[in-house]
Structures are given as structure tokens and as C-alpha cells.
């Protein structure tokens, strides 16, 4: 793979608030809070976020996948950034479309 073929040159990854109506997000958070209390978990996840990969040139969304905790988002972000540096756009999208 030539350097200019790196996916990182054409794609970028970011974390965004999960899409959805505010009332639905509040209901999901309340359900998560109740569930975490019943399960003895002191750290409810909240309404969640999405990891999003977009084209740098157009902003077009390539991949969107849900992440439910800060730890999961951080771990996934590191893996995606590494893959963007090491893979071509074709290799990256072929691999990650199966995951998202």
C-alpha cells in the first residue's frame, strides 16, 4: 500500500451523541438507570454515543456504530484510528462494514 492510499488521508473518525428524539433518549437513560440500580451497577451508561466514520472531502457518513460507555468508545476509537493509519479505504470499509 502506498502512503497516499492510507484510509486516514480520506476518512476521519469522531464520536457523536446518539441520534434520537430527546424524549426517547431520556426514557432510555431512565431505563438504564433503573436497570443499573437493580443490577447493583453504580455507573449507568447514559443515552450513549455513536462512533462515526466520514469522508473528509464530503462529510458523507461511511460507518456509524453505537457505543454505550466511555471505556468502549475510547477503546473502539483507538482501534479505528489505528486501522485508518494502516489500511487502505477499501480494506478499512470492507472490514468495518461487517462490524457496524
C-alpha positions, 0 to 999 in steps of 0.5 A, spaced: 500 500 500 502 506 498 502 512 503 497 516 499 492 510 499 492 510 507 484 510 509 486 516 514 488 521 508 480 520 506 476 518 512 476 521 519 473 518 525 469 522 531 464 520 536 457 523 536 451 523 541 446 518 539 441 520 534 434 520 537 428 524 539 430 527 546 424 524 549 426 517 547 433 518 549 431 520 556 426 514 557 432 510 555 437 513 560 431 512 565 431 505 563 438 504 564 438 507 570 433 503 573 436 497 570 443 499 573 440 500 580 437 493 580 443 490 577 447 493 583 451 497 577 453 504 580 455 507 573 449 507 568 451 508 561 447 514 559 443 515 552 450 513 549 454 515 543 455 513 536 462 512 533 462 515 526 466 514 520 466 520 514 469 522 508 473 528 509 472 531 502 464 530 503 462 529 510 458 523 507 457 518 513 461 511 511 460 507 518 456 509 524 456 504 530 453 505 537 457 505 543 454 505 550 460 507 555 466 511 555 471 505 556 468 502 549 468 508 545 475 510 547 477 503 546 473 502 539 476 509 537 483 507 538 482 501 534 479 505 528 484 510 528 489 505 528 486 501 522 485 508 518 493 509 519 494 502 516 489 500 511 487 502 505 479 505 504 477 499 501 480 494 506 478 499 512 470 499 509 470 492 507 472 490 514 468 495 518 462 494 514 461 487 517 462 490 524 457 496 524 
